[in-house]
Amino acid sequence: MLAQRFTQQSLRRLTSAQPSTLLLSQFIAPAAVSTNRSRIQSRCQPLSLSPPNLLHHIYLTCLPPRPKRPAATQSLKPTDAYQILVKQRLNRPVSPHLSIYQPQLTWYLSILNRITGSILSGGLYCFGAAYLVAPLLGWHLESAVLAASFGSLPVAAKVGIKFAVALPFTFHSWNGIRHLVWDTGREFSNQQVVTTAYVVMGATAVSSGLLAFI
């Protein structure tokens, strides 16, 4: 390794001293002595080359070859290869998500808008499907039966059920109006977005309470 470095440094000095042409015979003997390899003298012949070509020729013919490292191979079954791939995927870094962001009011209202929409639409579809199959299954989902069953409940249960039904309906309605206002290009600054969020929450609480006690 030291001999190879010495040879490279000598070549750089010679090329800087004679940038136009350089005879290879000027440094063949020192290179052969420093590397202690007799085949270098037999392979290297006196040449007149420009410095870039000369260096390339020296690396190919004069410098001692580096020892080759044998590559170890191992045959694997497809299942073993897949298990290795699964382990590699588990070690991959995961991009940060909600844990690095500060919670904001707009987050909660955006999430609640989707949740309440899913509750309202899902509840409507489920009740409609149950109403259609009720005659086949012997269920009684007529309006009179539902009203009579609801009227037999205690007052606290009535208020709780009506509030639970009114809350997603009123929130989704008020927040939908808020989105319609945004579509007109108004109330779209950061402060206005926060203000309208508080307005939506207040209107939701008041309207849900009124519907629950009617």
C-alpha positions in Angstrom: 0.0 0.0 0.0 2.8 2.4 0.9 4.6 1.5 -2.3 1.5 2.2 -4.4 1.1 5.6 -2.7 4.7 6.5 -3.3 4.4 5.6 -7.0 1.3 7.7 -7.4 2.9 10.7 -5.7 6.0 10.4 -7.9 3.8 10.3 -11.0 1.9 13.5 -9.9 5.2 15.3 -9.4 6.6 14.3 -12.7 3.4 15.2 -14.6 3.4 18.6 -13.0 7.0 19.2 -13.8 6.7 18.1 -17.5 3.0 18.8 -18.5 3.6 18.4 -22.2 5.3 15.0 -22.6 7.0 12.5 -20.3 9.1 9.4 -20.8 7.9 6.4 -18.9 11.5 5.1 -18.7 12.3 7.8 -16.2 10.3 6.3 -13.4 10.1 2.6 -14.3 13.1 1.6 -12.2 12.0 3.4 -9.0 8.6 1.9 -9.3 10.0 -1.6 -9.8 12.3 -1.3 -6.8 9.6 0.2 -4.5 7.0 -2.5 -5.4 9.6 -5.3 -5.4 7.9 -6.9 -8.4 10.0 -8.0 -11.3 7.1 -8.2 -13.7 6.6 -4.5 -13.6 9.9 -4.0 -15.5 8.8 -6.5 -18.2 5.4 -5.0 -18.7 6.3 -1.3 -18.6 8.1 -0.1 -21.8 9.4 3.4 -22.5 6.6 5.5 -23.9 6.1 9.1 -24.8 2.5 10.1 -23.7 0.7 13.1 -22.6 0.1 13.3 -18.8 -3.5 12.1 -18.7 -2.9 9.1 -21.0 0.3 8.4 -19.2 -1.4 8.1 -15.8 -4.1 5.9 -17.3 -1.4 3.6 -18.9 0.5 3.4 -15.5 -2.7 2.4 -13.7 -3.4 -0.3 -16.2 0.1 -1.8 -16.7 2.6 -0.7 -14.1 0.9 -0.6 -10.7 0.5 -3.9 -8.9 -3.0 -5.3 -9.1 -5.1 -5.2 -6.0 -6.1 -8.5 -4.4 -9.5 -9.7 -5.4 -12.0 -10.5 -2.6 -14.1 -13.5 -3.2 -17.9 -12.8 -3.2 -19.9 -15.2 -1.0 -23.2 -16.3 -2.4 -26.0 -18.2 -0.7 -29.0 -19.8 -2.3 -32.4 -18.9 -0.7 -35.9 -20.1 -1.0 -38.5 -17.7 -2.2 -40.1 -17.7 1.3 -36.7 -16.9 3.0 -36.1 -14.1 0.6 -39.6 -12.7 1.3 -38.9 -12.8 5.1 -35.7 -10.9 4.6 -37.6 -8.3 2.6 -40.2 -8.0 5.4 -37.5 -7.4 8.0 -35.9 -4.8 5.9 -39.2 -3.0 5.5 -39.7 -3.0 9.2 -36.3 -1.2 9.7 -37.1 1.5 7.2 -37.6 5.0 8.7 -41.2 6.2 9.0 -42.1 9.7 8.1 -43.4 11.7 11.0 -47.2 12.2 11.0 -49.6 13.8 13.5 -47.2 13.5 16.4 -44.9 16.3 15.3 -47.6 18.9 14.5 -49.4 21.1 17.0 -53.1 20.4 17.2 -55.3 23.2 15.8 -58.9 24.0 16.0 -59.3 23.7 12.2 -58.2 20.1 12.5 -60.9 19.1 14.8 -63.7 20.8 12.8 -62.4 19.2 9.6 -62.3 15.8 11.2 -65.7 16.2 12.8 -67.2 17.4 9.6 -66.3 14.1 8.0 -67.3 12.0 11.0 -70.7 13.6 11.3 -71.3 13.3 7.5 -70.5 9.6 7.7 -72.8 9.1 10.7 -75.7 10.9 9.0 -75.3 9.2 5.7 -74.6 5.8 7.2 -77.5 6.0 9.6 -79.9 7.0 6.8 -78.7 4.1 4.6 -78.9 1.6 7.4 -82.4 2.7 8.5 -83.6 2.7 4.9 -82.3 -0.9 4.3 -83.8 -2.1 7.6 -87.2 -0.5 6.7 -87.2 -2.3 3.3 -86.5 -5.7 4.8 -88.6 -5.2 7.9 -91.7 -6.9 6.4 -89.6 -9.9 5.4 -88.1 -10.3 8.9 -91.2 -9.4 10.9 -89.8 -6.1 12.2 -92.1 -3.2 13.1 -90.5 0.0 12.0 -93.6 1.9 11.2 -93.8 5.5 12.4 -96.6 4.8 14.9 -94.7 2.0 16.5 -91.5 4.0 16.7 -93.4 7.0 18.2 -95.1 4.8 20.8 -91.8 3.1 21.7 -90.0 6.5 22.0 -92.9 7.9 24.1 -92.6 5.1 26.6 -89.0 6.1 27.5 -88.0 8.2 30.5 -87.5 11.9 30.0 -83.7 11.8 30.5 -83.5 9.1 27.8 -85.6 11.1 25.4 -83.5 14.2 25.8 -80.3 12.2 25.5 -81.4 10.4 22.3 -82.7 13.6 20.7 -79.5 15.4 21.6 -77.3 12.6 20.2 -79.3 12.7 16.9 -79.4 16.5 16.7 -75.7 17.1 17.4 -74.2 15.6 14.2 -77.1 17.0 12.1 -76.7 20.6 13.4 -72.9 20.6 13.3 -72.8 19.3 9.8 -75.4 21.8 8.7 -73.7 24.8 10.3 -70.2 23.7 9.1 -71.6 23.2 5.6 -72.8 26.8 5.6 -69.3 27.8 6.6 -67.8 25.9 3.7 -70.3 27.5 1.3 -69.2 30.9 2.5 -65.6 29.9 1.8 -66.6 29.0 -1.7 -67.5 32.6 -2.3 -63.9 33.6 -1.3 -64.9 35.3 1.9 -63.9 34.7 5.6 -60.8 32.9 4.4 -58.0 34.5 6.5 -56.5 32.7 9.4 -58.3 34.8 12.0 -61.6 34.6 10.2 -61.3 30.8 9.9 -60.8 30.5 13.7 -63.7 32.9 14.4 -66.1 31.1 12.2 -65.1 27.8 13.8 -66.1 29.2 17.2 -69.4 30.4 15.7 -70.1 27.0 14.3 -69.4 25.3 17.7 -71.6 27.8 19.5 -74.5 27.5 17.0 -74.2 23.7 17.2 -74.5 23.6 21.0 -77.4 26.0 21.1 -79.4 24.4 18.3 -78.7 20.8 19.5 -79.9 21.8 23.0 -83.1 23.4 21.6 -83.9 20.4 19.5 -83.3 18.0 22.4 -85.7 19.8 24.7 -88.5 20.4 22.2 
